[in-house]
Amino acid sequence: MTQVASLPAVHDDGPWLRSRSWDRIFVTGGAYLVAVPILLFYVFRQAGAAVSTAEDLVTLFVMVLVGGPHVFATYTRTFLEPRFAKREPRMFFGAFLVLAIVIGAAVSSAFFDVRIAGFPPIQFVMTFFFFWAGVHIVHQASYLCAAYEERHAAAPTRARRVSNALDYLVMLGCLYPVSFFRMSMIADPSRSDIANPDALATQIVVALSGSRSFADEYVFRIGRVAPILPDFVLADAFWIVFSALYLVVLALFVRKSVREHRDGTLNRTRFKLVVATAFVGLLVPVFPNLDTAFQGFNAWHSFQSLGIVWLWNRGAFDRGELKGAFPRAISGPDRSGSFYLAAIAATVGLLLVILCTGWLIEVGSAGRFRMFGLDSIPLDPVTGRPEYRPGSVLLAYYMVAFSLLLVHYLHDGHFFFRTRDLQGETRAST
């Protein structure tokens, strides 16, 4: 399903990408980071911060420490590499297409009140983002699983391919049983603050919580908007059937893992990664505030990604394939600290741009936009529907950082499918 780009040699014997301790920290150890953004959100709320303010503060926290650095790390292999445009023209020009779509959607939605089928364009982008983000996270995990499979040196039999496919299905589907459950509660994508009273999911949430207002808060939304979905996805039958199918996949996964353990063929490193990914993916959508909960998953993913790109760059440096002066300066032996500090510096610089842009939007709009959102969302005087009025910092984030994030998805997805790095691969010492 996924091919493995070149990875440096391991330090000790075993199925590790680099070493036992390194893999435990950067591949699976980051799962402990998932709880940090979620706990921070409730700390900020207890301190008196509004929901939108707490969300933005958590987003900024994750962005500075790992989110921004992992996006910057990708660019050390793309825009900061002088041969990238010539060697990968579709990825180079595709990046500018993504930038144009995201920035255009944000600007047209906020400043010109553009509507497509009654919805602001950025809402379509956010819908696409949720599904692409889920695939991207799982694609990265499946890439690592493929790497572990190579290290395991198992014969590529039909049984092994079926076993691997089950691993991928377990990871790919983990986010969606609860997510589709909550999506079925959407009554109107333009009014994501109201749960559909006729939805079975709404009735279950009300019965369990004893609160209709909690059900309204539990409606699925990302970036404070609900995704725009076809009617069949919103139907009760969809989340029920999907959840049942996922339970079948889980049962098959458990059965084959027990059999492999008994036969002595279980790839333990791969198994641990699959289980950790599935556990986090199933748990994260349960938390009421999805923006913050997904920031927890993003924290682990970003931390993991930093380790992957570091391994890529170290191998390319040792083979003489890393040509950019700046990437070479931060990717040599004993330069991991410089690599991370450079990523932090780039992120802080980008954050300052976002904050300055947000301030300019607030000032230039004469209060139409506020730095961290309005206390109440204004209604369109004609239709009565809520207008699109995010905080100016969030809007600036969409215009500046969010577009770069989606370009990162495009580029990393390309690298995760590369096969030529496997041919004549030279294992380099680290």
Secondary structure, DSSP 8 states (H G I E B T S, - for coil): ----------SSSSS-SS-HHHHIIIIIGGGGGGHHHHHHHHHHHHTT--HHHHHHHHHHHHIIIIIHHHHHHHHTTTTTSTTHHHH-HHHHHHHHHHHHHHHHHHHHHHHS---BTTB-HHHHHHHHHHHHHHHHHHHHHHHHHHHHHHHHT----HHHHHHHHHHHHHHHHTTHHHHHHHHTTBS-TT-TTSB-TTSHHHHHHHHHHS-HHHHHHTS--BTTB-----HHHHSHHHHHHHHHHHHHHHHHHHHHHHHHHHHT---HHHHHHHHHHHHHHHHGGGSS-HHHHHHHHHHHHHHHHHHHHHHHHHHHHHTT----HHHHHHHSTT-HHHHHHHHHHHHHHHHHHHHHHHHHHHHHTTTSS-TT--SS--B-TTT--B-----HHHHHHIIIIIHHHHHHHHHHHHHHT--GGGTT------
